[in-house]
């Protein structure tokens, strides 16, 4: 279960990074 939680948090942080990068890209495009 602990491993599962770690994987879930990793997915969340990765999704957050992707989302953040997407926002930065949109801002860069203006």
GROMACS elastic network, one bead per residue, 0.5 to 0.9 nm:
[ bonds ]
;  ai    aj funct       b0    kb
    1     5     6  0.62862   500
    1     6     6  0.87040   500
    2     5     6  0.50791   500
    2     6     6  0.62939   500
    2     7     6  0.86623   500
    3     6     6  0.50736   500
    3     7     6  0.62147   500
    3     8     6  0.86291   500
    4     7     6  0.51014   500
    4     8     6  0.61889   500
    4     9     6  0.87155   500
    5     9     6  0.61978   500
    5    10     6  0.85248   500
    6     9     6  0.52025   500
    6    10     6  0.61045   500
    6    11     6  0.86037   500
    7    10     6  0.50284   500
    7    11     6  0.61744   500
    7    12     6  0.86287   500
    8    11     6  0.51028   500
    8    12     6  0.62140   500
    8    13     6  0.87210   500
    9    13     6  0.61389   500
    9    14     6  0.84326   500
   10    13     6  0.52130   500
   10    14     6  0.60085   500
   10    15     6  0.84510   500
   11    14     6  0.50628   500
   11    15     6  0.59901   500
   11    16     6  0.84425   500
   12    15     6  0.50676   500
   12    16     6  0.60330   500
   12    17     6  0.85624   500
   13    17     6  0.60682   500
   13    18     6  0.85419   500
   14    17     6  0.50413   500
   14    18     6  0.61725   500
   14    19     6  0.85162   500
   15    18     6  0.50431   500
   15    19     6  0.60142   500
   15    20     6  0.84444   500
   16    19     6  0.50065   500
   16    20     6  0.59578   500
   16    21     6  0.84274   500
   17    20     6  0.50206   500
   17    21     6  0.60148   500
   17    22     6  0.84656   500
   18    21     6  0.50496   500
   18    22     6  0.60716   500
   18    23     6  0.86700   500
   19    23     6  0.62873   500
   19    24     6  0.86767   500
   20    23     6  0.51440   500
   20    24     6  0.62399   500
   20    25     6  0.85837   500
   21    24     6  0.50291   500
   21    25     6  0.60642   500
   21    26     6  0.86157   500
   22    25     6  0.50307   500
   22    26     6  0.62485   500
   22    27     6  0.86655   500
   23    26     6  0.50788   500
   23    27     6  0.61896   500
   23    28     6  0.85421   500
   24    27     6  0.50334   500
   24    28     6  0.60346   500
   24    29     6  0.85749   500
   25    29     6  0.62067   500
   25    30     6  0.85621   500
   26    29     6  0.50958   500
   26    30     6  0.61518   500
